[in-house]
Amino acid sequence: MGNELTDVIENMNNENGRLLVYIYEGLPEFWQAYARASYERLLQRKIKNLGKQGAAELAVKLSEFLSSKVTVNESV
């Protein structure tokens, strides 16, 4: 995949890591970019007790949640 977010979730050696990879790969490109941006922003905020793995999990799950709430109207 090739970016810091995906590197972190691929290096998680548990079921949660595999689930995050599955969720991330299933997201449309826009929401993958949103997850990467959210991950970077969470790291910049230096939230207490939120490491790289926690930030990655939060960013991916937030992107998944938001993508499920958005409806696309393709009427032209």
C-alpha positions as MATLAB code, in Angstrom:
seq = 'MGNELTDVIENMNNENGRLLVYIYEGLPEFWQAYARASYERLLQRKIKNLGKQGAAELAVKLSEFLSSKVTVNESV';
ca = [
       0.000    0.000    0.000;
       2.892    2.313    0.735;
       2.070    5.056    3.240;
       2.540    5.441    6.983;
      -1.067    4.627    7.874;
      -1.083    1.383    5.947;
       2.379    0.457    7.207;
       1.153    0.812   10.793;
      -1.985   -1.269   10.285;
      -0.119   -3.954    8.338;
       2.381   -4.265   11.203;
      -0.356   -4.844   13.787;
       0.010   -8.554   14.508;
      -3.529   -9.322   15.595;
      -7.025   -9.825   14.261;
      -7.768   -6.113   14.603;
      -4.909   -5.258   12.242;
      -6.200   -7.649    9.591;
      -9.683   -6.202    9.983;
      -8.365   -2.650    9.544;
      -6.509   -3.634    6.361;
      -9.709   -5.206    5.031;
     -11.769   -2.118    5.895;
      -9.185    0.295    4.460;
      -8.858   -1.595    1.179;
     -12.644   -1.659    0.809;
     -13.000    2.107    1.127;
     -13.347    4.273   -1.979;
     -10.263    6.320   -2.852;
     -11.676    9.526   -1.364;
     -12.271    7.884    2.020;
      -8.828    6.265    1.975;
      -7.361    9.752    1.524;
      -9.579   11.002    4.348;
      -8.289    8.220    6.604;
      -4.671    9.110    5.800;
      -5.300   12.800    6.487;
      -7.153   12.012    9.717;
      -4.306    9.765   10.848;
      -1.727   12.507   10.264;
      -3.878   15.068   12.059;
      -4.419   12.789   15.051;
      -0.659   12.301   15.366;
      -0.064   16.053   15.158;
      -2.544   16.709   17.977;
      -0.433   14.561   20.347;
      -3.458   13.245   22.211;
      -2.484   11.580   25.467;
      -2.443    7.755   25.282;
      -3.189    7.729   21.554;
      -0.245    6.136   19.784;
       0.217    5.307   16.128;
      -1.884    2.152   16.273;
      -4.730    3.885   18.084;
      -4.651    6.798   15.654;
      -4.656    4.397   12.701;
      -7.614    2.464   14.080;
      -9.574    5.614   14.829;
      -8.868    7.142   11.412;
      -9.889    4.035    9.458;
     -13.021    3.385   11.497;
     -14.061    7.038   11.299;
     -13.641    6.981    7.513;
     -15.679    3.791    7.292;
     -18.442    5.284    9.435;
     -18.605    8.543    7.487;
     -18.546    6.773    4.126;
     -21.546    4.700    5.207;
     -23.494    7.868    6.064;
     -22.918    9.626    2.754;
     -25.394    8.939   -0.011;
     -24.480    9.610   -3.607;
     -27.063   11.019   -5.943;
     -25.916   10.484   -9.504;
     -28.794   12.264  -11.183;
     -27.454   14.253  -14.090;
];
